[in-house]
Amino acid sequence: MAEQKSVDSQQARLAALYDVSAQLGATLDLAELLNLVMDSIIQLTGAERGFLMLMDEVTGELETMAARNVDQETIAGRSMEISRTVVQRAVSTGQPILTDNAQEDARFAGHQSVVGYQLRSIMCAPLRARGRIIGAVYVDNRLFSGVFNKEDLELLTAFTNQAAMAIDNARLFTQTDKALARRVEELTLFQRIDQELNKSLDLNRVLGLVLDWAITLTDADGGSIGLLEMNDEDETVLRLLARTGASEYELRAVSTDHPVLAQVLTEKGSVHTRHVTVEQAVDGTATEAQLAVPIKREGQVMGLITLESQRANNFRQEDIAFVERLADRAAVAIENSRLYEAVQAADKAKSEFISVVTHELRIPMTSIKGYTDLMLGGMVGPLTEQQKEFLSTVKRNLERMSVLIRDLSDINRIESGRMKFEFDNFDLAEALEDVVSSLRESVETRQQELHLAVSADLPQVYADRTRISQVLTNLISNANKYTPDKGAITVRVGLDNHFVRVDVVDTGIGISEEDQARLFTQFFRSDATAVREQTGWGLGLSIVKKLVEAQGGEIVCQSELGKGSTFTFTVPLANYVLQPAN
């Protein structure tokens, strides 16, 4: 019976907690909310009185914001006497406190407030919002000991966790109109700034935009922006890349020994200097006020925004905070610009390397092929069968190398935008017949069945016939290579909205899910034995994908290991593509 009574009591407590918690969102008026919180806590715990203290955001001191009694009245005077020791301990440790008789509790019995105010039953819980303690709630009963128990403390803690968020929201809501308006204006401004910064991946333009915004929005007279880099002597310097009123020849490198820069690098924070001397000025020009704000990425300083003013009191705290937030956005934009420049440089270097290599390889290969053909043709006298076999092996490997060079050249031209496409209207079915005719011998050699299923009255497509034939040749050749003898290959061609859809279906070895994820990657070849037995460089499908997409189509693969594959690509219809004027 006692156990059931305890369960009923606990359920009643939880129901009361739910009811009072639901009331927290009823108001954003801070004073009204604080009184509501204290009245609710006294109701939940059966306390004689309660106090709610909030931490001043500037001084960090606790200030009593609400003091209520059991009759839901505001109390003052001698009735405000509480144990500050209990409150301070709860705030400093972040843990709730319960004492059923403070007069005999070793933690508090010796404190003047406990003895002098004759305090007995006390509970105190910190108010925590957004990961920080913003204050505390204190309730007590000065007449009796043992009023509160562990369940009361758990109930108080549960409610204060919810109340803290409501209080923090109300505090934000009740900020001064001026501060709130500035924040809204700043958020709107940052939206514009983000849009401008994200429009460009040009580093100099990004730096110029950041500096212009910083000067304009802080009413500065000038400024500079620079990035840390290594000079010719392998020393780290701040290279000023943008500066008001300076030509690029006047932009200077600032040593890390510079007093202001050294302070920024050490503290990794902003430095506000007044009555700036030439030695203190980052750009070497004396001024009344200088604000140096670091541009940081992952906690490391990567650059510096410096603003100057002829008025010593020009840079206010909100200006500093604004430039710091601007620097955070600048760091992302600068990093993106640097990555883009690095990618562009790598692409250029790769293209140049491939061009040189393919050109240099073709010269000796032409000679090797020529002399091999001459010897096989009997121009230097009769050859033994072993000599013929060796020369045939040389010729086959030359052909493999020729394919590799051709594929590398194709990829290089596509990626660098130098590949020429001769777009025109043509009949895809006719191009398919030509490709199939050229591959018929390979298919018949392996006794495979090759079926064509082409829709009647198929409209013309608009693409480069030679390149589409290259795609078809690659896909059907792959189907031929990876389908066992006496297997089947089917090529289906039909309409798919504004495209012609081509399916190359085989009953071959299939492709695992893991390999399908990397199928169109350059130089990827499966580790499967059946794949490794065939010659290839892993470039064909990569080229096919680039050719299809360059002509406005898409390509996908569906496959099941051991049961075959289907490669599907699309080509735009002639009457759907906006063709260039002649």
BELVEN-V325742 format. One record per backbone hydrogen bond with DSSP energy under -0.5 kcal/mol. NH is the residue of the N-H (numbers start at 1). CO is the residue of the C=O. Records with the same first field share a line. If there is no record, write none. Layout:
# BELVEN-V325742
NH=CO ; CO
This chain:
# BELVEN-V325742
5=1
6=2
7=3
8=4
9=5
10=6
11=7
12=8
13=9
14=10
15=11
16=12
17=13
18=14
19=15
20=16
21=17
22=18
23=19 ; 20
24=21
25=22
26=23
27=24
30=28
33=29
34=30
35=31
36=32
37=33
38=34
39=35
40=36
41=37
42=38
43=39
44=40
45=41
46=42
47=42
48=140
49=140
50=68
51=138
52=66
53=136
54=63
55=134
56=61
60=56
63=54
65=52
66=52
68=50
69=73
70=48
72=69
75=67
79=76
80=77
81=78
84=82
87=83
88=84
89=85
90=86
91=87
92=88
93=89
94=90
97=124
99=122
102=120
104=101
105=101
106=104
108=105
109=105
111=108
115=111
116=112
117=113
118=115
119=114
121=141 ; 144
122=99
123=139
124=97
125=137
127=135
128=126
129=132
132=129
134=127 ; 132
135=127
136=53
137=125
138=51
139=123
140=49
141=121
146=100
153=149
154=150
155=151
156=152
157=153
158=154
159=155
160=156
161=157
162=158
163=159
164=160
165=161
166=162
167=163
168=164
169=165
170=166
171=167
172=168
173=169
174=170
175=172
180=176
181=177
182=178
183=179
184=180
185=181
186=182
187=183
188=184
189=185
190=186
191=187
192=188
193=189
194=190
195=191
196=192
197=193
198=194
199=195 ; 196
200=196 ; 197
203=201
206=202
207=203
208=204
209=205
210=206
211=207
212=208
213=209
214=210
215=211
216=212
217=213
218=214
219=215 ; 216
220=215
221=308
222=308
224=306
225=242
226=304
227=239
228=302
229=237
231=235
234=231
237=229
238=254
239=227 ; 237
240=238 ; 252
241=225 ; 239
242=225
244=223
246=243
250=247
251=247
254=238
255=253
256=236
258=255
262=258
263=259
264=260
265=261
266=262
267=263
268=264
271=292
273=271 ; 290
275=288
276=287
281=277
284=281
287=276
288=309
289=309
290=273
291=307
292=271 ; 290
293=291 ; 305
295=303
296=294
297=300
300=297
302=295
303=295
304=226
305=293
306=224 ; 304
307=291
308=222
309=289
312=310
314=311
316=314
320=316
321=317
322=318
323=319
324=320
325=321
326=322
327=323
328=324
329=325
330=326
331=327
332=328
333=329
334=330
335=331
336=332
337=333
338=334
339=335
340=336
341=337
342=338
343=339
344=340
345=341
346=342
347=343
348=344
349=345
350=346
351=347
352=348
353=349
354=350
355=351
356=352
357=353
358=354
359=355
360=356
361=357
362=358
363=359
364=360
365=361
366=362
367=363
368=364
369=365
370=366
371=367
372=368
373=369
374=370
375=371
376=372
377=373
378=375
379=374
381=378
388=384
389=385
390=386
391=387
392=388
393=389
394=390
395=391
396=392
397=393
398=394
399=395
400=396
401=397
402=398
403=399
404=400
405=401
406=402
407=403
408=404
409=405
410=406
411=407
412=408
413=409
414=410
415=411
416=412
417=414
418=413
419=413
423=421
424=463
426=461
428=426
431=427
432=428
433=429
434=430
435=431
436=432
437=433
438=434
439=435
440=436 ; 437
443=439
444=440
445=441
446=442 ; 443
447=444
448=443
449=487
451=449 ; 489
453=491
455=493
458=455
461=426
462=572
463=424 ; 461
465=422 ; 463
468=464
469=465
470=466
471=467
472=468
473=469
474=470
475=471
476=472
477=473
478=474
479=475
480=476
481=477
482=478
483=480
486=446
487=484
489=449
490=505
491=451
492=490 ; 503
493=453
494=501
496=499
499=496
500=571
501=494 ; 499
502=569
503=492
504=567
505=490 ; 503
506=565
507=488
509=482
516=512
517=513
518=515
519=516
521=518
523=538
524=521 ; 538
525=523
531=528
532=528
533=529
534=531
543=539
544=540
545=541
546=542
547=543
548=544
549=545
550=546
551=547 ; 548
552=549
553=548
556=568
558=566
560=564
562=509
563=560
564=560
566=558
567=504
568=556 ; 566
569=502
570=554
571=500
572=551
573=498
574=460
576=573
577=573
579=577
